[in-house]
Amino acid sequence: MTRAGAASAAPARAPRRRSPQWAAWAFLAPVVIYLIAFYAYPLYRNLDLSLRHYTVRSFVQGDAPFSGLDNYRTILDNATFWPAFLHTVVFTGVSLLFQFTIGMALAVFFAQNFKLSATLRALFLVPWLLPLIVSASTWSWMLNSDSGVVNFALRSVGIDPVNWLTSPSWALTSVVIANIWIGIPFNLVVLYSGLQAIPSEIYEAAALDGASGWQRFWRVTFPLLRPVSAITLLLGLVYTLKVFDIIWIMTKGGPTDSSTTFATWSYKLGFGTLVPQFGPGAAVGNLLIIMALIFGLLYIRMQRRQVS
Amino acid sequence: MNSRVKTGIGVVLTAIMLFPVYWMVNVSFTKDTDMRHDPPLLFPLHGTLEGYRAVIDQQMPYLGTSLLVGLGTVILTVALSAPAGYSLAKLRPRGGGALSFVLLMAQMIPGIIMAMGFYAIYLKLGVLNSAAGLVLADSTIAVPFGVLIFTAFMSGIPSELINAAKIDGAGTFRTFRSVVLPVSRNAVVTVSLFAFLWAWSDFVFATTLDGGGPRQPITLGIYHYIGNNNQQWNAIMATAVIASIPATLLLILAQRYVAAGVTAGAVKD
């Protein structure tokens, strides 16, 4: 029976053998269709949104008039634009600086393979794995002005308490602190795996030459880790640019836009107000895409170069 | 520095890093009346289970939806990305390189922008506020990652194995199902774990596409809690603790897959 079945199936298989391309694309087809329908089309809709003048009514009916770059002009003239731009740059830059430095220090520390180091390193992953809403709400309560444990700690060492989330001068700092905490594990894990790739003979040679621990780091580890570091930072940059959840949950971009970034501004325009402004919201979103893709392309170039 | 001192320092550093997690657990057991106690109670010595009772009374439907959406996302993601990974790794389609490039770029598109596009489409199709719509949107986070992981893993499968199956008379699909998939178990586990975790943790798509639905995920359960009753922090934190269970289980049961997943995109050796 089986043999007969196999024999009769053979002719049907013959054309496939003649054109392996056919089979290759048959396996790819679902993902290609998927990418067109659920990536390209939403992105196209977003672009379309940003080029039309939408009201709630025309959003539902889909007959909004084409308005060219009006939405982009609107957001450029908006008083929120430059503060949001500055906050995006500060949020991303400061987060990366601390995530990377702390992650690097921890990676070097954990690379020394002491007892329990593997277990402790695994525990460091927890903040990265928790749902962002969990981390964000925990930090919200820890940073609460009156009853938060952070202000309690400050008071007990004689520092005046801070209105972390409710004062315009501290809100951005607060979300940056939470974001650094979330990002350390990623930097630690990637840099650690980069360290593992450095042959130990190089360290032994450096030690024989009488290099101190500090010298070994700056003269051996750091230069050899440069490609991995660049990739970590670029990928971190792309991830950090699009952070929305943490900021929105902790401060909603406030008070008075003091922690608004492009990501939260875009959401606020489209969904966060009583009268949605889908066009300008989509326009801000598209600016964010451009920023992310520039660094994304840089990242891919870096990675290609490293592989080859 | 000897090893024991290093272990000591390591424990202290880990304790500092995990303090917020401890604080979440601590607050989840704290009585309402002690919530604004000064100084804050550092240990839940006279704790309460009120918070967890509130979770059982109010949050079970949210947890159910999240579980359903998470599993749906896993199935969809694996079904789409495993065949694609096989094709890119072993069948060498013309244009495969370009597709890999598109997938890498797709990973970098901010979720909030995808959400806005999806919102416009779902509104027109009338599928806002549905679990299926959420599964579809959540899968966009995981599918590009899935294809990249499967491609990397399946490239490592020896071609002799695949050729042997062909000689035995298996077609391309049969080879994929009976030979390639079974030996790719590790990749399937890694992709499934991350797809589940991302769908479970998703807030952006949930709040834009399912904000008014009858079946909402746990992330929205917590979000509504924060918005509605600012006083019941033990209930909020108890929900947060429950919502952290999948991540914790993952770390305990599948640590090596997690580390593999984190580094997969970034470093190639």
Chai-1 contact restraints between the chains, C-beta under 6 A:
chainA,res_idxA,chainB,res_idxB,connection_type,confidence,min_distance_angstrom,max_distance_angstrom,comment,restraint_id
A,A6,B,G169,contact,1.0,0.0,6.0,A-B,restraint_1
A,R13,B,G171,contact,1.0,0.0,6.0,A-B,restraint_2
A,A23,B,T172,contact,1.0,0.0,6.0,A-B,restraint_3
A,A24,B,S87,contact,1.0,0.0,6.0,A-B,restraint_4
A,A24,B,L91,contact,1.0,0.0,6.0,A-B,restraint_5
A,A24,B,P93,contact,1.0,0.0,6.0,A-B,restraint_6
A,W25,B,P93,contact,1.0,0.0,6.0,A-B,restraint_7
A,F27,B,P83,contact,1.0,0.0,6.0,A-B,restraint_8
A,F27,B,Y86,contact,1.0,0.0,6.0,A-B,restraint_9
A,F27,B,S87,contact,1.0,0.0,6.0,A-B,restraint_10
A,L28,B,A84,contact,1.0,0.0,6.0,A-B,restraint_11
A,L28,B,S87,contact,1.0,0.0,6.0,A-B,restraint_12
A,L28,B,P93,contact,1.0,0.0,6.0,A-B,restraint_13
A,P30,B,L80,contact,1.0,0.0,6.0,A-B,restraint_14
A,V31,B,L80,contact,1.0,0.0,6.0,A-B,restraint_15
A,V31,B,A84,contact,1.0,0.0,6.0,A-B,restraint_16
A,Y34,B,L80,contact,1.0,0.0,6.0,A-B,restraint_17
A,F38,B,T140,contact,1.0,0.0,6.0,A-B,restraint_18
A,Y39,B,A106,contact,1.0,0.0,6.0,A-B,restraint_19
A,P42,B,M114,contact,1.0,0.0,6.0,A-B,restraint_20
A,P42,B,G117,contact,1.0,0.0,6.0,A-B,restraint_21
A,P42,B,F118,contact,1.0,0.0,6.0,A-B,restraint_22
A,L43,B,G117,contact,1.0,0.0,6.0,A-B,restraint_23
A,R45,B,G117,contact,1.0,0.0,6.0,A-B,restraint_24
A,R45,B,A120,contact,1.0,0.0,6.0,A-B,restraint_25
A,R45,B,I121,contact,1.0,0.0,6.0,A-B,restraint_26
A,N46,B,I113,contact,1.0,0.0,6.0,A-B,restraint_27
A,N46,B,M116,contact,1.0,0.0,6.0,A-B,restraint_28
A,N46,B,G117,contact,1.0,0.0,6.0,A-B,restraint_29
A,F114,B,S3,contact,1.0,0.0,6.0,A-B,restraint_30
A,F114,B,K6,contact,1.0,0.0,6.0,A-B,restraint_31
A,F114,B,T7,contact,1.0,0.0,6.0,A-B,restraint_32
A,K115,B,S3,contact,1.0,0.0,6.0,A-B,restraint_33
A,K115,B,T7,contact,1.0,0.0,6.0,A-B,restraint_34
A,L116,B,T7,contact,1.0,0.0,6.0,A-B,restraint_35
A,L120,B,G10,contact,1.0,0.0,6.0,A-B,restraint_36
A,L120,B,T14,contact,1.0,0.0,6.0,A-B,restraint_37
A,A122,B,Q255,contact,1.0,0.0,6.0,A-B,restraint_38
A,L123,B,T14,contact,1.0,0.0,6.0,A-B,restraint_39
A,F124,B,M17,contact,1.0,0.0,6.0,A-B,restraint_40
A,V126,B,V21,contact,1.0,0.0,6.0,A-B,restraint_41
A,L129,B,A247,contact,1.0,0.0,6.0,A-B,restraint_42
A,L130,B,S244,contact,1.0,0.0,6.0,A-B,restraint_43
A,L130,B,A247,contact,1.0,0.0,6.0,A-B,restraint_44
A,P131,B,S201,contact,1.0,0.0,6.0,A-B,restraint_45
A,P131,B,A243,contact,1.0,0.0,6.0,A-B,restraint_46
A,I133,B,F203,contact,1.0,0.0,6.0,A-B,restraint_47
A,I133,B,T219,contact,1.0,0.0,6.0,A-B,restraint_48
A,I133,B,I222,contact,1.0,0.0,6.0,A-B,restraint_49
A,V134,B,A240,contact,1.0,0.0,6.0,A-B,restraint_50
A,V134,B,A243,contact,1.0,0.0,6.0,A-B,restraint_51
A,V134,B,S244,contact,1.0,0.0,6.0,A-B,restraint_52
A,S137,B,I226,contact,1.0,0.0,6.0,A-B,restraint_53
A,S137,B,A240,contact,1.0,0.0,6.0,A-B,restraint_54
A,T138,B,P20,contact,1.0,0.0,6.0,A-B,restraint_55
A,T138,B,M24,contact,1.0,0.0,6.0,A-B,restraint_56
A,W141,B,W233,contact,1.0,0.0,6.0,A-B,restraint_57
A,M142,B,W23,contact,1.0,0.0,6.0,A-B,restraint_58
A,S147,B,R36,contact,1.0,0.0,6.0,A-B,restraint_59
A,V149,B,P40,contact,1.0,0.0,6.0,A-B,restraint_60
A,F152,B,P39,contact,1.0,0.0,6.0,A-B,restraint_61
A,F152,B,P40,contact,1.0,0.0,6.0,A-B,restraint_62
A,V189,B,V262,contact,1.0,0.0,6.0,A-B,restraint_63
A,V190,B,T263,contact,1.0,0.0,6.0,A-B,restraint_64
A,V190,B,A266,contact,1.0,0.0,6.0,A-B,restraint_65
A,V190,B,V267,contact,1.0,0.0,6.0,A-B,restraint_66
A,S193,B,T263,contact,1.0,0.0,6.0,A-B,restraint_67
A,S193,B,V267,contact,1.0,0.0,6.0,A-B,restraint_68
A,A197,B,D269,contact,1.0,0.0,6.0,A-B,restraint_69
A,V228,B,V267,contact,1.0,0.0,6.0,A-B,restraint_70
A,I231,B,A266,contact,1.0,0.0,6.0,A-B,restraint_71
A,L235,B,A266,contact,1.0,0.0,6.0,A-B,restraint_72
A,V238,B,M108,contact,1.0,0.0,6.0,A-B,restraint_73
A,K242,B,P110,contact,1.0,0.0,6.0,A-B,restraint_74
A,F244,B,I112,contact,1.0,0.0,6.0,A-B,restraint_75
A,F244,B,V204,contact,1.0,0.0,6.0,A-B,restraint_76
A,D245,B,F203,contact,1.0,0.0,6.0,A-B,restraint_77
A,A263,B,I112,contact,1.0,0.0,6.0,A-B,restraint_78
A,S266,B,I112,contact,1.0,0.0,6.0,A-B,restraint_79
A,Y267,B,I112,contact,1.0,0.0,6.0,A-B,restraint_80
A,G270,B,M116,contact,1.0,0.0,6.0,A-B,restraint_81
A,F271,B,T208,contact,1.0,0.0,6.0,A-B,restraint_82
A,A282,B,M116,contact,1.0,0.0,6.0,A-B,restraint_83
A,G285,B,I113,contact,1.0,0.0,6.0,A-B,restraint_84
A,G285,B,M116,contact,1.0,0.0,6.0,A-B,restraint_85
A,L288,B,P110,contact,1.0,0.0,6.0,A-B,restraint_86
A,I289,B,I113,contact,1.0,0.0,6.0,A-B,restraint_87
A,A292,B,M108,contact,1.0,0.0,6.0,A-B,restraint_88
A,G296,B,M105,contact,1.0,0.0,6.0,A-B,restraint_89
A,G296,B,M108,contact,1.0,0.0,6.0,A-B,restraint_90
A,I300,B,L104,contact,1.0,0.0,6.0,A-B,restraint_91
A,V307,B,K268,contact,1.0,0.0,6.0,A-B,restraint_92
